[in-house]
């Protein structure tokens, strides 16, 4: 029982500070979005469909930066699942 309380307290502390760890993600106009998208696109280049109308689903999307990258690359059929 003591461990569960400890884990719950730890979880609460982590989630309370979560937005602070992702500075800039709240604003898609922030430079961090564009920088991340450019780097991620370079790593994912061979994995993305060539057809820009292909359906893209982001599971557990967090702040939505992957969807931002896909839209920047011209994909429009994007869906989010939180």
Secondary structure, 3 states (H helix, E strand, C coil): CHHHHHHHHHHHHHHHHHHHHCCCCCCCCCHHHHHHHHHHHHHHCCCCCCCCCCCEEEECCCCCHHHHHHHHCCCCCEEEEC
